[in-house]
Amino acid sequence: MRAVIFGASGLLGRSVMRAFGDMAVTGTGFGRTAGGLVEVDATSPYAIARVLGQARPDVVVTCVGERRPGVWSFAPDRARESNVDAARLIAEGAHREGARLVHISSDYVFDGVTPPYGPDSLPNPLNAYGRWKLMAEQAVRAASPDAAILRLPVLYGPVQHPAETNLTEIARLVAAGAPAELDDVCVRYPTHVDEAAEVCRRLADALLAGERLGSVVHWSAEQGLTKYRMALRIAQRFGLPTGHLRPGDADAASGDRPVDCRLDCRDLPEALTPARRLFDIEFRPSWSPG
Ligand SMILES: NC(=O)c1ccc[n+]([C@@H]2O[C@H](COP(=O)([O-])OP(=O)(O)OC[C@H]3O[C@@H](n4cnc5c(N)ncnc54)[C@H](OP(=O)(O)O)[C@@H]3O)[C@@H](O)[C@H]2O)c1
């Protein structure tokens, strides 16, 4: 079997590459192409057609996206292209090649007011990122009706630099020891990337076996934590002081961050369900360059 993983240089994409390691895998990056990744601008239909034409994949996974809030505000057009246009173009390319598609989306398509949210719950994004993710889902469904769209909550896992995940940024605040206020209202469900990647792989196998899946699938850890609670857990686990940390409400008060987007995962068939990892045990604040 042949697979193309778009966005293979990113946090999730690196893990998805490992999960598809027994296939003939082509991974793409854009700014980061170390380790044999193919450079592809996923906003270019020609670049996508070229890599798909060469790899002739049975299955495609889209991990391309722009999830950094700084880029949403300073380069919104570019962020929109990376989240929406890239998703549409990859879905069109995969469909043309006759490849099955797993597309990654986000719990931010929901407003966080009435959790839990099932795959059929009504999306109502509060911010630009959530709107782009929803537009991407709609474009993927139109271009590749058989695609599986996997919605995920905030992810953690092995990082290349401390700012790569919200969780490692929180760990940095804990370790720095300077006074810091962290939101204690908005609940998040930090999920390990390897768990998410395993769901991707199982979805791909099911699609390749010709199984019919609902077009939207949810996966999430079960443990809900605010940023402040995550900080306390990290401090407790690594024996660090907490006196400099204060609970706040900055994210909730901003009005554009959902309060609780808990994803209901009960529709996911047992055979596609991975072993669950616990944040308290699995989170590592360290990072390695490269
Ligand atoms: N991280 C989370 O907490 C989280 C939660 C829910 C859903 N998601 C979604 O999961 C997916 C993967 O997220 P992630 O955390 O792995 O993000 P990430 O670490 O920022 O990686 C993003 C990937 O997209 C690539 N990319 C960005 N713009 C591109 C473009 N124009 N053309 C080609 N490639 C481009 C990046 O390539 P280079 O780095 O090489 O430029 C990188 O491989 C995204 O769709 C994200 O929205 C993430």
PDBQT file of the ligand as one rigid body, heavy atoms in Angstrom, charges set to zero:
ROOT
HETATM    1  N1  LIG A 301      -1.940  20.836  17.413  1.00  0.00    +0.000 N 
HETATM    2  C1  LIG A 301      -3.177  20.819  17.886  1.00  0.00    +0.000 C 
HETATM    3  O1  LIG A 301      -3.391  21.022  19.096  1.00  0.00    +0.000 OA
HETATM    4  C2  LIG A 301      -4.337  20.510  16.973  1.00  0.00    +0.000 A 
HETATM    5  C3  LIG A 301      -5.600  20.257  17.536  1.00  0.00    +0.000 A 
HETATM    6  C4  LIG A 301      -6.669  19.951  16.692  1.00  0.00    +0.000 A 
HETATM    7  C5  LIG A 301      -6.486  19.908  15.319  1.00  0.00    +0.000 A 
HETATM    8  N2  LIG A 301      -5.266  20.196  14.815  1.00  0.00    +0.000 N 
HETATM    9  C6  LIG A 301      -5.115  20.157  13.360  1.00  0.00    +0.000 C 
HETATM   10  O2  LIG A 301      -4.264  19.077  13.051  1.00  0.00    +0.000 OA
HETATM   11  C7  LIG A 301      -3.496  19.383  11.879  1.00  0.00    +0.000 C 
HETATM   12  C8  LIG A 301      -2.023  19.228  12.201  1.00  0.00    +0.000 C 
HETATM   13  O3  LIG A 301      -1.712  20.124  13.254  1.00  0.00    +0.000 OA
HETATM   14  P1  LIG A 301      -0.244  20.206  13.878  1.00  0.00    +0.000 P 
HETATM   15  O4  LIG A 301      -0.395  20.522  15.297  1.00  0.00    +0.000 OA
HETATM   16  O5  LIG A 301       0.560  19.011  13.470  1.00  0.00    +0.000 OA
HETATM   17  O6  LIG A 301       0.285  21.521  13.147  1.00  0.00    +0.000 OA
HETATM   18  P2  LIG A 301       1.786  21.947  12.906  1.00  0.00    +0.000 P 
HETATM   19  O7  LIG A 301       2.709  21.242  13.820  1.00  0.00    +0.000 OA
HETATM   20  O8  LIG A 301       1.786  23.439  12.898  1.00  0.00    +0.000 OA
HETATM   21  O9  LIG A 301       2.071  21.416  11.426  1.00  0.00    +0.000 OA
HETATM   22  C9  LIG A 301       1.401  21.984  10.346  1.00  0.00    +0.000 C 
HETATM   23  C10 LIG A 301       1.862  21.296   9.083  1.00  0.00    +0.000 C 
HETATM   24  O10 LIG A 301       1.261  21.963   7.975  1.00  0.00    +0.000 OA
HETATM   25  C11 LIG A 301       2.290  22.315   7.052  1.00  0.00    +0.000 C 
HETATM   26  N3  LIG A 301       1.856  23.497   6.318  1.00  0.00    +0.000 N 
HETATM   27  C12 LIG A 301       1.383  24.664   6.777  1.00  0.00    +0.000 A 
HETATM   28  N4  LIG A 301       1.081  25.482   5.752  1.00  0.00    +0.000 NA
HETATM   29  C13 LIG A 301       1.390  24.792   4.613  1.00  0.00    +0.000 A 
HETATM   30  C14 LIG A 301       1.306  25.080   3.228  1.00  0.00    +0.000 A 
HETATM   31  N5  LIG A 301       0.835  26.253   2.775  1.00  0.00    +0.000 N 
HETATM   32  N6  LIG A 301       1.693  24.134   2.348  1.00  0.00    +0.000 NA
HETATM   33  C15 LIG A 301       2.155  22.953   2.788  1.00  0.00    +0.000 A 
HETATM   34  N7  LIG A 301       2.262  22.606   4.071  1.00  0.00    +0.000 NA
HETATM   35  C16 LIG A 301       1.883  23.533   4.982  1.00  0.00    +0.000 A 
HETATM   36  C17 LIG A 301       3.509  22.558   7.898  1.00  0.00    +0.000 C 
HETATM   37  O11 LIG A 301       4.668  22.491   7.108  1.00  0.00    +0.000 OA
HETATM   38  P3  LIG A 301       6.058  23.178   7.555  1.00  0.00    +0.000 P 
HETATM   39  O12 LIG A 301       6.072  23.239   9.043  1.00  0.00    +0.000 OA
HETATM   40  O13 LIG A 301       7.101  22.270   6.970  1.00  0.00    +0.000 OA
HETATM   41  O14 LIG A 301       6.050  24.538   6.929  1.00  0.00    +0.000 OA
HETATM   42  C18 LIG A 301       3.374  21.389   8.885  1.00  0.00    +0.000 C 
HETATM   43  O15 LIG A 301       3.810  20.192   8.281  1.00  0.00    +0.000 OA
HETATM   44  C19 LIG A 301      -3.907  20.805  11.474  1.00  0.00    +0.000 C 
HETATM   45  O16 LIG A 301      -4.941  20.726  10.530  1.00  0.00    +0.000 OA
HETATM   46  C20 LIG A 301      -4.452  21.389  12.766  1.00  0.00    +0.000 C 
HETATM   47  O17 LIG A 301      -5.375  22.418  12.499  1.00  0.00    +0.000 OA
HETATM   48  C21 LIG A 301      -4.177  20.464  15.598  1.00  0.00    +0.000 A 
ENDROOT
TORSDOF 0
